[in-house]
Amino acid sequence: MASRVISLPLASTAERSRLLSMDFIRSRALDRLYQRREAVQNLIRALEDYQESREERMAHHISFSSLLKCSSDSAQSRI
């Protein structure tokens, strides 16, 4: 079985330059998208950490408030 060779017309220098320029523009755009994605991921991680620390502080505050209320109720029942 003979292999077929498809001949493509060679692009002119101006055409190659334009294609390389478009490839460069696409490559830069893709790099910027990756940078933005990383920034968004960092922001999400920071917000999740903040929310987690806030929930821990609220749980500690609620347990401390409950302890104060219980000790207050206990003191009133002794009177």
Steps between C-alpha positions, in 0.01 A plus 500: 500500500656828391492787744358827383670824570273798525672811389397819671578839359781669687395808690661825408732672745228753582249219560743310725573820691127565548441142619791516743372832629152352556655199677694735725185700580309180581785374713513826699123495545520143630779598740286785635206262548719261697619789717143612563393145582782477755397834653137385524606171660711691754206729577263205546752329730539818707123543531457136604774540763337820627159335519644199682683716755188714548289189563755375754495837678119505500489146642742603774297817570173305512642236736642774726165686495320176584738443791433850632124449469517164675707640784263799525195270510672284762576801717140625478360160596705505822342828609 
